[in-house]
Amino acid sequence: MGLIHARGRHRGATPAELRATHREDVRTIDALRAEVATLTLQLDQASVDVSGALEDRRVARAELAQAEQAVADRDRRIADLEHRITVGVRAAHVIADTQPCPTLDGRFEHGPVRRLGASPLADTVEIPRPDAA
């Protein structure tokens, strides 16, 4: 190329030099076209990758929102249950303080385990079992 630039593009160039220059120009153009094609493919792939990443981000945000909602729902249920337990404990204390359980000495069966009918508070009449000793 140096010879051609020194003498001008076509001035004084021989046909052989022009053919050589033409072949070199064709190779350069082909190489540039191949490079453009490669870069176009890379750009297309990058676009696909970006689209996939954007979709992944959208899905991740939706999943995060669902998880945050589930945590908020769980926290509300826990707070509600804690409130119910507190109310129940307070109610049990009020009942225990206002309605003591009476005990009657001498009317209980002997031994660590008693039949329900043997309780002094039982509302039913105890029917003896035939196999009871």
TADARA-V704256 format. One record per backbone hydrogen bond with DSSP energy under -0.5 kcal/mol. NH is the residue of the N-H (numbers start at 1). CO is the residue of the C=O. E is the energy in kcal/mol with one decimal. If there is no record, write none. Layout:
nh: (NH/NH)
co: (CO/CO)
e: (E/E)
This chain:
nh: (5/6/7/8/13/18/19/20/21/22/23/24/25/26/27/28/29/30/31/32/33/34/35/36/37/38/39/40/41/42/43/44/45/46/47/48/49/50/51/52/53/54/55/56/57/58/59/60/61/62/63/64/65/66/67/68/69/70/71/72/73/74/75/76/77/78/79/80/81/82/83/84/85/86/87/88/89/90/91/92/93/94/95/96/97/98/99/102/105/107/118/119/122/128/132)
co: (1/2/3/4/10/14/15/16/17/18/19/20/21/22/23/24/25/26/27/28/29/30/31/32/33/34/35/36/37/38/39/40/41/42/43/44/45/46/47/48/49/50/51/52/53/54/55/56/57/58/59/60/61/62/63/64/65/66/67/68/69/70/71/72/73/74/75/76/77/78/79/80/81/82/83/84/85/86/87/88/89/90/91/92/93/94/95/100/103/104/115/116/119/126/129)
e: (-2.5/-2.0/-1.7/-1.5/-1.6/-2.4/-2.6/-2.3/-2.6/-2.6/-2.6/-2.3/-2.7/-2.6/-2.5/-2.6/-2.7/-2.9/-2.7/-2.6/-2.7/-2.5/-2.4/-2.7/-2.7/-2.5/-2.7/-2.5/-2.3/-2.4/-2.5/-2.6/-2.6/-2.5/-2.4/-2.2/-2.8/-2.7/-2.5/-2.6/-2.6/-2.7/-2.3/-2.8/-2.5/-2.2/-2.7/-2.7/-2.5/-2.1/-2.7/-2.5/-2.4/-2.2/-2.5/-2.8/-2.2/-2.5/-2.4/-2.4/-2.7/-2.6/-2.7/-2.2/-2.4/-2.7/-2.4/-2.4/-2.8/-2.9/-2.2/-2.6/-2.8/-2.5/-2.6/-2.9/-2.9/-2.4/-2.6/-2.6/-2.3/-2.2/-2.7/-2.7/-2.2/-2.2/-2.5/-0.5/-0.6/-1.0/-1.4/-1.7/-1.4/-0.6/-1.3)
